[in-house]
Amino acid sequence: MTKKELRKEQTNRFIESTIITTDSLLSKYLYDSAKMEEFLSFIANLNNKYSFINMCLIRSQFPGASIVKSYSSWKKENIQVRKSEKGISIFRPKVIKYVVYNNAKVTKDKWTNEIKELVKNNELEVYTYTKGFTLAKVFDISQTILPKEKYPKQYFSYFIKEDDENINPNAKLLSLLCNFIAKHNIGITYATMGLNTSEQRFYDTNIHGIKHWIRLNDKNSITQNIYSLVKEYAHTLLGHDISAISKIENKYQAQLVAYAICKSFRLKGIEISSFDEFRSWVNQSTKEMRKKWINSVIFASKQFANDFNYFLDEIEINVIKAHLSETASLNEAVGRK
């Protein structure tokens, strides 16, 4: 066996064993809310949008990871990976390109010069399909020479403090979340409800055309209302319509997204409710169903974090613009004097 063949066999064995291991891990997480909380705490700190398998791989090799990219991606940003650093192995899909030529599928490795010319001139459409996985290496930002003060900023972390008793930062966060969610044509209102009611969702139309409303309980703490607001909005990100929200697997999906987001907000006192109810779905689901379910949680969490960060980024830019405009006006007034 050649070195190349041996390496390929070792890679395939690693991929197979990793899939078995992560299937087992997912089952453990779905039966134990404490273990699920640990996993969600990890993905809350990792900026990247990866599948469950890759999240598990990164966590097992580099538990403190925050932003990971390939060597070439860091290089494109003129950021050098330190020479002594060992890469983190993740799965990368093997994407095969092909064309249909003379009624036959021809993969890229078999393209003739004639086919290449047709592709180059956009006279032949190129298709792709995924054929298994290969291993790729990524590096965490802490493995680069970039100093910490130059790390990308997460805007919401600037006004959120570790102490959840500090009312002002959390009140500001709740207000910003309300404004962010309202931009997505979702109305938010408050009402006095029973202590056991965290929030309500209802559908109605007003003069602004808003059909979807989230009603928060004004008896709840600010922290609880933040969690409730994120949880209800998570249903929208997950594509749950009015008929799907009551399904137990969808309720827990939204809960997990909200937990991950609240962990990234550094909020304390947030817990996932017992998985007792949820186990009925887990017991009758297939491995593929469970993988799809957890990947939706991960992707929705990352979408929420990225969209909210962008929203806060825009606010900061507008504040800076307003400040510059005000300064320019003052300077102009002083100049006239």
N, C-alpha and C positions, 0 to 999 in steps of 0.2 A: 504493500500500500504506500503510495506517495505521500509526502508531507501535506500536500494540498487536499488529498482525499481524507487523510487522517483528521486534518483541521475541520473539514466539512462534516465528518462523522461526529466529532466532538461537539461541534456547534449544534447539530441536530439533536444530539442526546441532551444537551443543556436546555434547548428550547422545549423538548418534550417533558423533561423533569420539572422545568419551571411552570409549564401549563398545569401539570398535575398538582404541584405545590400551591399555586395560586388558587386553583379550584378548591383545594382543601381550606386555604386561608379564608376565602370568601364565605364558605359554609360556616366557619367558626365566627366570623364577623356577624353574619346574619342571625346567629343564635345567641349572640352575647353583645348586648348594647355597650358594655364597657370597652370591649375590644374594638367595636365599631367607632366609638368616640376617639380612641387612640389613633386609628387610621385616619379619621376625618381631621384630627388635629394636625397630622402630618400634611395632608393635601392642602389644608388651609394656609400653610406656610410656604408651599411650593407654587410658584407663579405659573408653571407650565401646565398645558392642557394635554394630559396623557391618558391612555387607557388604564384600567385597573391593573393589568399585568405589569405595565411599565411603572406605574406608581409603586407597586410592591417591589419591583426590582430596584428602583432608586432608593426606596426606604431601607431595604436590606443592606445596600452597599454604602449609602451616604445619608444617614438619618437626619442630618442638619441641612440638607439641600434646600435652596430657596429659588434660584434661577439656573437652569441648566441648558446648555447649548452644545452643539457639535464644535469640534476644534475649528473647522472652516468657518462656521458662523461667528465665533468669537473673533477670528482673524479678519473677517469682512468689516467688523466694527473697530478694527485696529486695537483689539485687546488681546494680549498674549497670554496663553496658558503657561503656567510655570512648568519648566522642563521635568521636574521630578514627580509631577502629578500623574496619578493613575486614573484612567477614564472609567466612567460608570457605564456598565453594559446595559443596553435596552434593546427591545425588539424593534426592528424596522421592517415594514412589509416589503416583500420583493415584488416590485411593480414591473410587469412585462408589457412592453409596447409591441403592437402589431398592426398590420394593415390587411385589408381584404383585396387581394390582387388575383385577377383571373379566377374569381369565385373560390379562392382558397385563402385561408388565414396564414399570413407569413409573419413570424416574429422578427424582431429587430436584428437579432444575430444572423438572420438569413436574408437580409435585404440585399438586393443587387444594386449596382450603381444606378440602374434605370429607376428602381423603386425609390432610392434615396433622392434622386433628382425630382421625381414626382411629388415626394413629401415636401422637399424644399420649396417647390413652387405652389404648395397648397392645392395640388391637383389630386391628392390622395389623402383621405382622412386617417388619422392615427388614433387607434383605440388602446385602452389599457385594461389589464386585469391583474389581480393580486395572486401570486403563487407562493404561499407560505411566508416564512419570515427569515430574516438574517439578523445578525447581531451588529449593533452600531455602538460607538462610544460617544458619550457626552460628558461635559465637565461643568461643575458648579461654579458660580461666579467667585466663590471663595478660593477656587483653585487657579484663578487668574491673577495677574499683577495689578489689577484695578484696585485702587485704595477704597476703603469703605465709604468715605465721604462722597465718592463719585457713583455709588450704586444708584440704580434707578429708584426714584421716589414713589412710594405708595402714598397717595395723597391723603387717604382717610386715616392713616396711622399718625398723622401730624396733630390731630386734635383729639385723639382717643387715648386715654390714659389707662394704666393697668388697674387703677382703683375704681371699681364700678360704683363706689359710693359717691364719687365726684359727679354731681348731677349735671353741671353745665356742659361738659363735653358730650355726655350721652344725650342730653336734650338737643344739642346742636346736631348730633348724628341723626336722631329721629326726625328732626325737621328737614334735614338734607335728603334723607331717604324718602320722606313724603313727597318732596319736590321732584326727586328722581323718578319715582313710580308714577306720579301724576303725569309726567311727560309721555308715558306709555298709555295714555287714555284710560287710566284706572283712577276712580275716585276714592278718597279716603275720608272717613268721618268717624266721630266718637259717639259713644252712647254709654249710659250707665247700665251695666249688665251684672249678672250674678258673679260671685267670686270664682266659680268654677268654669266660667266662660272666658276664654282668652281672646277670641275674635269671632267675627261672623263675616260671611261672604254673601252678597246678594247681587241681583242683576236688575237694573232699572235704567231708563233713559231720561236725561234731562236736556236742557237747552244746548248744552255743549256736546250732546251725543254720547256721553259716557254711559256705558251699559254695565260695566263691571265695577262693583264697589267693595271696599274692605272697611268693615266697621270695627274699630278698636274699642276695647273696654277701658273707660277712663278711671276705673278703680285699680287697674294694673300698674305695676311699676314701669318706669321708662324702659328698663332693660327688657321686661316681658313684652312690651308693645313693639320694641325693635324686632325681637324674635318673631312675634306674630306677623308683623308686616312682611318681613323677609320670607317667612314660610308661605304666606298667601301669594306673594308675588312669584315664588318658586313654582307654584302650580302653573302659572302662565308660561314661564320659561320651559317647563317640562312638557308643555303642550296638552295639559289636562283640561278638557272642556267641562262644562257643568255636570255632565253625566259621569265623568271619570273621577271627579274629586273625591267622592265618597268611597271609592275602592280602597281597601286597606293597603295594598302595595303602593298606591299613589300617595296616600296620606304619609306613609313612612318615607317615601322618596323626598317629598317636600320638607319633611322634618329634618332629614339628613343634610339637605342643601342649606337649610337655615342654620343648622348647627355649625357646619363648616364655615359659613359666612360670618357668623357671630364669633367664632374662634379667631378669624382673621381680624375682626374688630376688637379683639382682646377683651370681650365682654365676659364677665364671670357669672356663675350661678345658672348657666344654661346646661341642661341635660337632655339626653334623648330618652323618651318614655320607654318603658319596658317593651321588649319584643314579644311578649306573650301572645298578644293578638295577631301579630305579624307572622308568627310561625306557621299558621295554617296555609298562608300563601307560599312560604319557603318550602314547606313539605311537599307541595304538589307542583312546584316549579321545576323546570329542567335547568341544567348547567348553563345552557345558552341564554335562557330567560334571565337567570340571575346575573350573568355577565352584562347583558344588555341593560338591566336595571341599574346596576352599580355604575356603569359607564355613563348613563344618563345623569346620575347624581353628580359625578365628577365634572362632566362637561357643563352642566347647568351652573354649578358652583363657580367654575372658572369664568363663564360668560357673565354672571352677575358681578363678580369682582372686577373684571376688565371693563364692563360697561359703566359701573359706578365710579371706578377710578377715572375713566375718561370724562364723565360728567363733572367730577370734582376738578379735574384738570382744566376744563373749559371755564369753570367758575373762577379759578385762580387767574387764568389768562385775562378774563374780563375785568377782574379786580385790578390787575396790573395795568391794563389799558386805560381804565377809568382814572387810576392814580396818575398815569403819565399825561393824560388829557388835562387833568386838574392842574398838574405841575406846569404844563405848557401854558395854560390860561393865566396862571399866577405870574409866570415869567414874562408873558406878553404884557400883562397889566403893569408890572414893575418897570418894564422897558419903556412903556408909554409915559410913565411918570418921569 
